[in-house]
Amino acid sequence: MFPGRACDTHAHICGPAAAFPYAEERIYTPPDSTLTDYLHLLEVLGVERAVLVQPSVYGNDNRALLDALALEKTGLRGVAVVDPAIGLDDIRDYDNAGIRGIRLNVVDHSGERNVMPVDDVRRLAALIAPFGWHIEFLVNLDEALLFADAVKDLPVSVVVGHLGYPRGGAAGWPRSLGFEAFLRLFESGRCWVKLTGPYRLSSAPDLPYGDVAPLAQRLAAVNPERLLWGTDWPHVMMKKPMPNDGALADLVADWLPDARLRERVLVTNPASLYGFDDDEKLDHGSGA
């Protein structure tokens, strides 16, 4: 089903906890979900590139992420969580390791939800801009009504996960107050959107999460050049039945029935954002 050089742009490596212990302040404790496990999944799915995103359970301790990138030299990129006071030398080291963006999670933490530290965002954006990095936000856009205004002038690309991660659900998101402002930002090319985690915004208890398809198709109609896809493996904090990964991956064909559009979303777009070389692929057997 997947074209050659397809990329999963959203997965997490968790553990092994014995080697990479989780932060004391966390809202969940995942089972060990290692690089070896993940590479096996990608081999089964036929996915040849991937982006690992730092999970909230590690805070800004990126050792597990950097270890995975060191084990898998090609076909893999990372998105890190960093201290707002990080310096240029550390950014340079991360860039050499394969990091291509910073994640800001304003949802899964103990503070006020969907409030952005604007000064920190601006400082980080200025710091990473020369490296061509982006900032990825985990934010409930139906509640963060000023998001588009807050990020539109940043000197870096902006990425949002889970189709905007509407707290009110996929069906209600297009009717929310902030949706049209977000669409304008998305249409302008300043923002990328990940088609990930449909179970997190669907009102349906199980696959195929039918209320997500119209939202995915609306986004594809607005700006197919800024869409990405990802598995959201290993599906942490699931409050519904754990989905079959193959059936979950098959949803992309339902959302994007045109093969040329799928190739853009699965291959061309992530290659551009994350800087993959033309012939770069994963060695699925090397992450032991």
N, C-alpha and C positions, 0 to 999 in steps of 0.2 A: 504493500500500500504506500509506503513512504518512498519518495524519490531519493536518489543518491545524494549524499551530503546533507540530508535532513538534520535539523538541530532541535533538541529539547532544550529550551531556554530557561527552564525553571525546575530544579531538583535540589534536594538537600542531602548532605552527608551528615549522619548523626552517629558519632561513636567511631570505634568502640569506646564506650564510656570509661573502661579501665585505662585507656591510653589518653583519651581526650575528655576529661570530666566536664559535666555540664555546669553552667553557672548556678550558684546557690539561689539567686533571685530569678526564677523562671515560672512560667504559668503551666507548663506541662513537662513530662519526662518521656521522651520517645524511646522505643526499642532501638537497639543497635541497627543501623541501616548504613552499611559500609559501601565504600567504592566498589569492592568486588561484587556485592549484591547489585549495585546499580548498573555496572557495566554488563552484567549478565542480562538484566532487563532490557537494556538498549540493544544488545545483540539479538534477543528474541524479537523485539519490535522492528529491528532493521534500521535503527537510528544511528548515525555515524558521527554526530557532533553533540556537544552538550555544554550547558552553563550551570555551574553549581552556585547556589545562592546561600549565603550565610543564614542559618536558622536562628531564631531568637533565643533558643536555649543556650547558645554560646556567647551571647552578648557581643562584645567586640574582641573576643578571643578567637582569632581566625586560624588557629593551629591545625585543626582538623581539615579545614578547607585548603590551606596551603600544602598540607601533606598530600592530599588527593591530587592537587595540581602537580606536585613534584613527582608523584608516581606515574601520572599519565601525561606525557610530555606533549602530545599533539591531540588536536580535536577537542580540547577542553579549555574552558575559560571560567572565571570566577567573578562573583560580586560580593564584596566584603562589607562588614560593618566596622566602622572605625570610630575612635575617639574624636570628638569635634576639634580637638587641639592637635591632631596629627600633623606632622611636618612633611616637608617636601622630600626628604631622604626616604622616609617610610613609604610615601606614595611611589617613589621611583622603584624601591625594592618590590613592592606589590605589583607594579606594572611588569617588571621583569619576570615575576612568578606567574603571570597570566591573569591577574585581576584587571577587569575592564570597567568596573563601576562600583559605586557605593550604594548600600541599601539603607534607607531610613524607614523604620517601622514605627508608625505612630498609632498602632492599634494594639499590638500584643505587648503591653507593658503596664506598669502599675500606676502611671500618671493619667492625666486627662486624655481621653481618646480623641484622635483626629486633630490634634493641635500641633502645628509645625513650629520647630525652633528656627524662625526665619533667619536670624543672624548667623546661626551655625550653617544653615543651608547655603547661604550666600558665600560664606567663607570657604566652605568645602567646594562649592562649584568653581570659584575662582582658582582654587588650588589644583583641581583635577582637569580643568579645561585644556591646558597645554598637552595633556596626555591623551585627549580624545575620549575620556571616560564619560559615563553618564551617571545620573542619580536615579535609583529605583525606589519608588515609594510603595509601602504597604499602607493604604489609607482607604477608608470608606468614603468614596467620593460623593455619595448622596447626603452625607452629613458634613463634609468639608466643602462648604459652598463657595469659599473664596480660593479654592485650590488653584484654579486656572489663572487668576490674577496674581497669585503669589509666585508662580513658577514661570510665567510666560517670558520674562526678561532674563532668565538665567542664561549664562554663557555655555551651557551644556545641554545635551538631550535629557529628557525626562521620560521615565518608564513607569507605568502603573501595572500592578498585577491583578489577576482575577477579574478581568473585564471591568475594572473600576471598583471591584469589591463592594458593591452596594449592600449596606447592612439591612436595607429593607427588601432585598431580593431582586432577582433579575427582571421579573415582570414589571415591578414598580419603578425601576431605575430610570427608564426613558421619560417618565412623568415627573421626576424629581426636579427641584428648582435649579440645581446645578448642572443638569445634564446638557443643556444647550451650550452653556459656557464651556463645558468640557469638550463637547463635540467640535466647537470652534477651535479650541487648542489642538485637538487631535487632527483636524482637517488641515491646520496650518503647517503640520509637519514637526511641530515642537515637541510632540508627545508620542510615545510608543505605548501600545497596549498589549498585554499578554492574554491570550486565550488559555487560561489556566483555572484549575479549581472549580469547575462548574458545580460540584456538589456543595460548595460553600455559599452559593447564592441561589440555588434552585429550591423551589418549594416542594419538589418531588422527592420522595424518600430514596429513590434508587435510579439507576440508569434507565433511560438515556437523558434524564434531566431536560425534558423537552422545552421548558420555558427559557432556557439559556440560548437555544438556537436562534431565535429572532434577534436577540441582542448581538450575538456574534456576527450575524449576517448584516445587521445595521452598521456595525463598525467596519466591516469589510467593504460595504458600499461607500462609506465616507472616505476612508483612506487605507486602501490595501497595502500601501507601501510602508505603513507604520504598524502593522500587525505582526505579532510573534505567537508561537505556540509552545506549550510545555506540559509535562506530565504532572507537576506538583508532587512528584514522588518524594518521600514515602507516605504522603497523605496524612500528615500529623494532625492531631486534635480532631479526628473524624467523629462526628456525631450521628452519622448514618452508616448503613452497611458498607464495609470496605469494598470499593469497586474493583472489578477485574481490570488489570492494567491494559490488556489487549482491547477489551471492549471500550474502555475509556479512551484509548488512543484512536479507536475507530470513529469517535465522534467528530474528529476534524473533517472527515470526508462528508459527514452530514451537514456540518456548518458551512463548509467550503466545497461545494460539489464540483466546481470547475478546477480541472487538474492544473491549469496554468496559474490560477490564483493560489492553490495549495503550494505549488513549488515556490512562488514568491514568499509566502508566509513561512514555509518550512526551511527554505534554503537561502534565497537571495537576501531577505530582510535580516536574518540573524548574522549572515556573513558580513553584512555591512556594519551592523551595530557593534558586533563583538570582534571584528577584525580577523576572521578566519582566512587562511590562505586557500587558493583554489583547490589544491589537492589534499588538504589537511583532513585526516580522518582519525577516529579513535582506534586504538588497538584494544579491542574488548577483552583481551586475555591478560593485560599487563597489570591490572590493579590488584594484585594479590597482597 
